[in-house]
Amino acid sequence: MSESTIDRSSVDRKSLVKAFAASLSGTTLEYYDFAAYSVASATIFGPLFFPGDDPLASTMLAFSTYAVGYAARPLGGFVFGRLGDVLGRKRVLVLTLVLVGIATFLIGVLPTYATIGGAAPILLVVLRFAQGVGIGGEWGGAVLLSSEFGDPRKRGFWASAAQVGPPAGTLLANGVLALVSALVTTEQFNNWGWRVAFLLSALLVAFGLWIRVKLEETPVFKAIQAKGERSAAPLRDVFRYEWRPLLAGILSRICPDVQYSLFTAFILTYLTQQLGLSRSVGLTAMLIASGVELFLIPAFGALSDRMNRRLLYLIGAIAAAALPFAFFPLIQGRSIAWLIIGMIVALAIHASMYGPQAAFVTEQFSARLRYTGSSLAYTIAGVLGGAIAPLIFTALLSATGSWLAIALYLAGTAVLTVVGLALGRTPDPAEADA
């Protein structure tokens, strides 16, 4: 099925904006939930759910539950990816939104270890797993929801709607946590203040559902359905016929995932435990940098429509490899100004890869297998990249006491991403939905 055969005559500007908003709002909510959890893991979940004598060991246990969310993503990719190629994009995206929202709300009311003992960390892991399953099915569909409504020649921009979700969610989550931290004492924050960010997710779920339920199915899926070209076994077909695009998608995502984990999760641990800076300083720097990245992601997405997408991505990967060798020496003086500048540069480099990423990954696959293929690439890369990254960062810091090993690790993941880009393709927009 060629792009030129798909009827987009009924898609007006209002529909495009609604699709963009539906994609953005859902991923913002789900990454708000994920960001709130990552910040809590780096700062307070250790003593609350994994009490112990060694703060670093407690943090590692907390980060292990952070990793569970990533480990659960492939299951969500398998289940919801298949449903998205069989039932449609819209229906599945409503299910994923509800799943993540409920799990996050329940984390907000979960008793701690001091109240119910060993059941607390077990329940925390279960709810984190549910979050991961939902997000595993969210990303691929959110990308398709916006990009399959838009002009394929502008796929980089339209697909970036889902990519804006992580920094937007991070901005909201950190903003709420920073505000609560400023309004209450440390004791109050540890007792109940952290729960506010998780409980507020209920409002975001309601807003996201309101937008998504009213949206129509994408023109691309309608065309596939009308022509009877839906795959009966999307999972089997991806692994049998489109394994190279899958490998390209997986590898291309690893470095951006690891870099994002470093500068939005682990960095708080490094700043507080190694440099002795306050949690609020780290949160403020992250807020400012995430705010800048909100605008840079769609900008880089649009830029990738005007230049070779893979080349832009490659430049970002090389910059990411070099970044920590400048960033960590820069912040050793504990200058807040240099920290903020370094964080802005770090997330700007991330945006140069993340902006074009959604379009690059989805256009590797044929339209009838796109939800499944994209979801698998996204979720498997998450396990290999973002899931284990905070644990590896913490272990490397504990073993060496230096940031150098962390920098070398990030550089190694950049090499994998370059290999993924080399395996990928740059299709003609006119044939992108073939």
C-alpha positions as CSV (number, residue, x, y, z in Angstrom):
1,M,0.0,0.0,0.0
2,S,1.6,3.3,-1.2
3,E,1.2,6.6,0.6
4,S,-0.4,8.0,-2.5
5,T,-3.3,5.6,-2.2
6,I,-4.4,6.7,1.2
7,D,-7.3,9.2,1.3
8,R,-6.5,12.1,3.6
9,S,-9.1,14.4,2.1
10,S,-11.2,14.3,5.3
11,V,-8.3,15.2,7.5
12,D,-8.4,19.0,8.1
13,R,-6.1,21.1,10.2
14,K,-8.4,20.7,13.3
15,S,-8.1,16.9,13.1
16,L,-4.3,17.1,12.8
17,V,-4.1,19.4,15.9
18,K,-6.4,17.0,17.8
19,A,-4.3,14.0,16.9
20,F,-1.1,15.9,17.9
21,A,-2.8,16.9,21.2
22,A,-4.0,13.3,21.8
23,S,-0.5,11.9,21.3
24,L,1.1,14.6,23.4
25,S,-1.3,14.4,26.3
26,G,-1.2,10.7,26.7
27,T,2.6,10.4,26.6
28,T,2.9,13.4,28.9
29,L,0.7,11.7,31.5
30,E,2.5,8.4,31.2
31,Y,5.9,10.0,31.5
32,Y,4.7,12.3,34.3
33,D,4.0,9.1,36.1
34,F,7.3,7.6,35.1
35,A,9.2,10.8,36.0
36,A,7.6,11.1,39.4
37,Y,8.7,7.5,40.1
38,S,12.2,8.0,38.9
39,V,12.7,11.1,41.1
40,A,11.2,9.4,44.0
41,S,13.5,6.4,43.4
42,A,16.5,8.6,43.4
43,T,15.6,10.6,46.5
44,I,13.2,9.0,48.9
45,F,12.0,5.5,47.9
46,G,15.1,3.9,49.3
47,P,14.5,4.6,53.0
48,L,10.7,4.4,52.7
49,F,10.4,1.1,51.0
50,F,13.9,-0.4,51.3
51,P,15.3,0.8,54.6
52,G,19.0,-0.1,55.4
53,D,22.2,1.2,56.8
54,D,23.8,2.0,53.5
55,P,22.1,4.9,51.6
56,L,23.7,3.9,48.3
57,A,22.5,0.3,48.7
58,S,19.0,1.5,49.5
59,T,19.1,3.7,46.4
60,M,20.2,0.7,44.2
61,L,17.2,-1.3,45.5
62,A,14.9,1.6,44.7
63,F,16.4,1.8,41.2
64,S,15.8,-1.9,40.8
65,T,12.0,-1.2,41.0
66,Y,12.6,1.6,38.5
67,A,14.1,-1.0,36.2
68,V,11.1,-3.3,36.6
69,G,9.0,-0.6,34.8
70,Y,11.3,-0.9,31.8
71,A,11.5,-4.7,32.0
72,A,7.7,-4.9,31.8
73,R,7.6,-2.7,28.6
74,P,8.2,-5.6,26.2
75,L,5.1,-7.4,27.5
76,G,3.1,-4.2,26.8
77,G,4.7,-4.0,23.4
78,F,3.9,-7.6,22.6
79,V,0.3,-7.4,23.8
80,F,-0.8,-3.8,22.8
81,G,1.4,-3.7,19.7
82,R,-0.4,-6.7,18.3
83,L,-3.8,-5.3,19.2
84,G,-2.9,-1.9,17.7
85,D,-2.2,-3.6,14.3
86,V,-5.4,-5.7,14.5
87,L,-8.0,-3.5,16.3
88,G,-6.6,0.0,15.6
89,R,-4.6,2.7,17.1
90,K,-7.3,4.6,19.0
91,R,-8.8,1.8,21.0
92,V,-5.5,0.5,22.3
93,L,-4.3,3.9,23.4
94,V,-7.4,4.4,25.6
95,L,-6.5,1.1,27.4
96,T,-2.9,2.0,28.0
97,L,-3.8,5.4,29.4
98,V,-6.2,3.9,31.9
99,L,-3.8,1.2,33.0
100,V,-0.9,3.6,33.7
101,G,-3.2,6.1,35.4
102,I,-4.7,3.6,37.8
103,A,-1.3,2.1,38.7
104,T,0.2,5.5,39.4
105,F,-2.7,6.6,41.6
106,L,-2.4,3.5,43.7
107,I,1.3,4.1,44.2
108,G,0.2,7.4,45.7
109,V,-1.8,5.7,48.4
110,L,0.6,2.7,49.0
111,P,1.7,2.2,52.7
112,T,5.4,2.2,53.3
113,Y,7.7,-0.4,54.8
114,A,7.3,1.1,58.2
115,T,3.5,0.4,58.0
116,I,3.1,-3.0,56.4
117,G,6.6,-4.4,56.3
118,G,7.8,-6.5,53.4
119,A,4.4,-6.3,51.6
120,A,5.2,-2.6,50.8
121,P,8.1,-3.2,48.3
122,I,6.3,-6.1,46.8
123,L,3.2,-4.0,46.0
124,L,5.4,-1.2,44.8
125,V,7.0,-3.6,42.3
126,V,3.6,-4.9,41.1
127,L,2.3,-1.4,40.5
128,R,5.6,-0.4,38.8
129,F,5.2,-3.4,36.5
130,A,1.7,-2.3,35.5
131,Q,3.1,1.1,34.7
132,G,5.7,-0.5,32.4
133,V,3.1,-2.6,30.6
134,G,1.0,0.4,29.9
135,I,3.8,2.5,28.6
136,G,5.1,-0.4,26.5
137,G,1.9,-0.2,24.5
138,E,1.6,3.6,24.5
139,W,4.6,4.9,22.6
140,G,4.1,3.1,19.3
141,G,0.5,4.0,19.1
142,A,1.0,7.6,20.2
143,V,3.5,8.1,17.5
144,L,1.2,6.6,14.8
145,L,-1.8,8.6,16.1
146,S,-0.1,11.9,15.2
147,S,2.1,10.8,12.3
148,E,-0.5,8.8,10.3
149,F,-2.9,11.8,10.3
150,G,-0.2,14.2,9.0
151,D,1.7,14.7,5.7
152,P,4.3,12.0,5.4
153,R,6.8,14.6,4.2
154,K,6.4,16.2,7.6
155,R,6.5,13.0,9.6
156,G,9.5,14.1,11.7
157,F,7.4,17.0,13.1
158,W,4.1,15.2,13.5
159,A,5.6,12.1,15.1
160,S,7.5,14.3,17.6
161,A,4.3,14.9,19.5
162,A,4.8,11.6,21.4
163,Q,8.5,12.6,22.0
164,V,7.5,15.8,23.7
165,G,5.7,13.7,26.3
166,P,8.8,12.7,28.3
167,P,10.2,16.2,28.9
168,A,6.7,17.5,29.4
169,G,6.0,14.8,31.9
170,T,9.3,15.3,33.6
171,L,8.7,19.0,33.8
172,L,5.3,18.5,35.4
173,A,6.4,15.8,37.8
174,N,9.5,17.7,38.9
175,G,7.6,20.9,39.1
176,V,5.0,19.3,41.5
177,L,7.7,17.7,43.6
178,A,9.7,20.9,43.7
179,L,6.7,22.9,44.7
180,V,5.7,20.5,47.4
181,S,9.3,20.3,48.7
182,A,9.3,24.1,49.0
183,L,6.0,24.3,50.8
184,V,6.5,21.5,53.4
185,T,9.3,20.4,55.8
186,T,11.6,17.5,54.9
187,E,9.8,15.4,57.4
188,Q,6.4,16.2,55.9
189,F,7.6,15.6,52.4
190,N,9.0,12.1,53.4
191,N,5.8,11.3,55.3
192,W,3.1,12.4,52.8
193,G,4.3,15.2,50.5
194,W,5.7,12.9,47.8
195,R,2.3,11.3,47.4
196,V,0.8,14.4,45.9
197,A,2.5,14.0,42.6
198,F,1.2,10.5,42.2
199,L,-2.4,11.3,43.2
200,L,-2.6,14.2,40.8
201,S,-2.3,11.7,37.9
202,A,-6.0,11.1,38.1
203,L,-6.7,14.6,36.7
204,L,-4.3,14.0,33.8
205,V,-5.9,10.7,33.0
206,A,-9.4,12.3,32.8
207,F,-8.0,15.0,30.4
208,G,-6.2,12.5,28.2
209,L,-9.2,10.2,27.9
210,W,-11.5,13.2,27.0
211,I,-9.2,13.9,24.0
212,R,-8.6,10.4,22.9
213,V,-12.1,9.1,23.0
214,K,-13.3,11.8,20.7
215,L,-10.6,11.2,18.1
216,E,-11.2,9.2,14.9
217,E,-9.0,6.3,13.8
218,T,-6.0,7.2,11.6
219,P,-6.4,7.3,7.8
220,V,-3.6,4.8,7.4
221,F,-5.2,2.1,9.6
222,K,-8.6,2.8,7.9
223,A,-7.0,2.1,4.5
224,I,-5.3,-1.1,5.8
225,Q,-8.6,-2.2,7.2
226,A,-10.6,-1.4,4.0
227,K,-8.1,-3.3,1.8
228,G,-8.1,-6.3,4.1
229,E,-4.3,-6.1,4.6
230,R,-4.2,-6.4,8.4
231,S,-1.7,-9.1,9.5
232,A,-3.2,-12.1,11.3
233,A,0.0,-12.6,13.3
234,P,1.9,-9.3,13.5
235,L,4.4,-10.6,16.0
236,R,5.4,-13.5,13.9
237,D,5.5,-11.4,10.7
238,V,7.8,-8.8,12.3
239,F,10.3,-11.3,13.5
240,R,10.1,-13.3,10.3
241,Y,10.1,-10.5,7.6
242,E,11.2,-7.3,9.3
243,W,13.9,-8.4,11.7
244,R,16.5,-5.9,10.3
245,P,14.2,-2.9,10.8
246,L,13.5,-4.2,14.3
247,L,17.2,-4.4,15.1
248,A,17.8,-1.0,13.7
249,G,15.0,0.5,15.8
250,I,16.3,-1.2,19.0
251,L,19.9,-0.1,18.6
252,S,19.1,3.4,17.5
253,R,17.1,4.0,20.8
254,I,19.7,2.7,23.3
255,C,21.9,5.8,23.6
256,P,19.1,8.3,24.0
257,D,17.5,6.1,26.6
258,V,20.7,5.8,28.6
259,Q,21.5,9.5,28.3
260,Y,18.0,10.4,29.4
261,S,18.2,8.1,32.5
262,L,21.6,9.7,33.4
263,F,20.3,13.3,33.2
264,T,16.8,12.9,34.6
265,A,17.2,10.1,37.2
266,F,20.7,9.2,38.3
267,I,22.0,12.8,38.2
268,L,19.9,13.6,41.3
269,T,21.7,10.8,43.2
270,Y,25.1,12.1,42.0
271,L,24.3,15.6,43.0
272,T,23.0,14.9,46.5
273,Q,25.3,12.0,47.5
274,Q,28.6,12.9,45.7
275,L,28.5,16.7,45.6
276,G,26.4,17.4,48.6
277,L,24.0,19.6,46.8
278,S,20.3,19.8,47.9
279,R,17.6,17.9,46.1
280,S,15.9,21.2,45.2
281,V,19.0,22.4,43.3
282,G,18.9,19.3,41.1
283,L,15.2,19.5,40.5
284,T,15.4,23.1,39.6
285,A,18.2,22.5,37.0
286,M,16.2,19.6,35.6
287,L,13.0,21.7,35.4
288,I,14.8,24.5,33.4
289,A,16.5,22.0,31.0
290,S,13.3,20.1,30.5
291,G,11.5,23.3,29.7
292,V,14.0,24.1,27.0
293,E,13.8,20.6,25.6
294,L,10.0,20.9,25.2
295,F,10.6,23.2,22.3
296,L,13.8,21.6,20.9
297,I,12.2,18.2,20.3
298,P,9.6,19.3,17.7
299,A,12.2,21.7,16.3
300,F,14.6,18.9,15.7
301,G,11.8,16.7,14.4
302,A,10.9,19.4,11.9
303,L,14.6,19.8,11.0
304,S,14.8,16.1,10.2
305,D,12.1,16.6,7.5
306,R,14.5,19.0,5.8
307,M,17.8,17.2,6.1
308,N,18.8,13.5,6.2
309,R,17.1,12.2,9.3
310,R,19.8,9.6,10.0
311,L,22.6,12.2,9.7
312,L,21.0,14.5,12.2
313,Y,20.5,11.5,14.6
314,L,24.2,10.5,14.0
315,I,25.4,14.0,15.0
316,G,23.4,13.8,18.2
317,A,24.8,10.3,19.1
318,I,28.4,11.5,18.6
319,A,27.7,14.6,20.8
320,A,26.1,12.4,23.5
321,A,29.3,10.3,23.6
322,A,31.5,13.3,24.2
323,L,29.1,15.1,26.6
324,P,29.9,13.5,30.0
325,F,33.6,14.1,29.6
326,A,32.8,17.9,29.7
327,F,29.7,17.8,31.9
328,F,31.1,16.1,35.0
329,P,34.3,18.3,35.3
330,L,32.1,21.3,34.8
331,I,29.9,20.6,37.9
332,Q,32.7,19.6,40.3
333,G,32.9,23.2,41.5
334,R,29.2,22.9,42.6
335,S,28.3,26.0,40.7
336,I,24.5,26.1,40.2
337,A,24.9,28.2,37.1
338,W,27.2,25.7,35.4
339,L,25.0,22.9,36.5
340,I,22.0,24.5,34.8
341,I,24.0,25.2,31.6
342,G,25.3,21.7,31.5
343,M,21.8,20.2,32.0
344,I,20.4,22.4,29.2
345,V,23.2,21.3,26.8
346,A,22.7,17.6,27.8
347,L,18.9,17.6,27.1
348,A,19.5,19.7,23.9
349,I,21.8,16.9,22.6
350,H,19.1,14.4,23.7
351,A,16.5,16.3,21.7
352,S,18.7,16.2,18.6
353,M,18.2,12.4,18.7
354,Y,14.8,12.2,20.3
355,G,13.1,14.7,17.9
356,P,13.8,12.6,14.8
357,Q,13.6,9.3,16.6
358,A,9.9,8.6,16.4
359,A,9.8,9.1,12.6
360,F,13.0,7.2,12.1
361,V,11.8,4.1,14.0
362,T,8.3,3.9,12.7
363,E,9.2,4.4,9.1
364,Q,11.5,1.3,9.3
365,F,8.4,-0.9,9.3
366,S,5.6,-1.5,6.8
367,A,2.3,0.1,7.7
368,R,0.5,-3.1,8.5
369,L,3.2,-4.1,11.1
370,R,4.1,-0.6,12.3
371,Y,2.4,-0.6,15.7
372,T,3.9,-4.0,16.6
373,G,7.4,-3.3,15.2
374,S,7.7,0.2,16.7
375,S,6.4,-1.0,20.1
376,L,8.9,-3.9,20.2
377,A,11.8,-1.7,19.1
378,Y,10.9,0.9,21.8
379,T,10.3,-1.6,24.6
380,I,13.2,-3.9,24.0
381,A,15.6,-0.9,23.7
382,G,14.1,0.3,27.0
383,V,15.2,-2.9,28.7
384,L,18.7,-2.8,27.2
385,G,19.1,0.9,27.7
386,G,17.1,2.9,30.2
387,A,16.0,0.0,32.5
388,I,19.5,-1.0,33.6
389,A,21.2,2.3,33.2
390,P,20.6,3.8,36.7
391,L,21.6,0.5,38.3
392,I,24.8,0.4,36.2
393,F,25.5,4.1,36.9
394,T,25.1,3.5,40.7
395,A,27.2,0.3,40.6
396,L,30.0,2.0,38.7
397,L,30.0,5.0,41.0
398,S,30.1,2.7,44.0
399,A,32.9,0.6,42.6
400,T,35.1,3.4,41.3
401,G,34.0,6.5,43.1
402,S,34.5,8.4,39.8
403,W,32.3,9.7,37.0
404,L,34.8,8.5,34.4
405,A,33.3,4.9,34.2
406,I,29.9,6.4,33.8
407,A,31.1,8.5,30.9
408,L,32.7,5.5,29.2
409,Y,29.5,3.5,29.6
410,L,27.4,6.2,27.8
411,A,30.0,6.5,25.0
412,G,29.7,2.7,24.5
413,T,25.9,2.9,24.1
414,A,26.5,5.7,21.5
415,V,28.5,3.2,19.4
416,L,25.5,0.8,19.5
417,T,23.2,3.6,18.3
418,V,25.5,4.4,15.4
419,V,25.3,0.7,14.4
420,G,21.5,0.9,14.5
421,L,21.5,4.0,12.3
422,A,23.7,2.2,9.8
423,L,21.3,-0.7,9.6
424,G,18.3,1.6,9.1
425,R,16.8,3.0,6.0
426,T,15.7,6.4,4.8
427,P,12.5,5.8,2.8
428,D,11.0,8.1,0.2
429,P,8.0,9.7,2.0
430,A,5.8,8.7,-1.0
431,E,6.4,5.1,-0.2
432,A,6.7,5.4,3.6
433,D,3.4,3.6,4.2
434,A,4.0,0.9,1.8
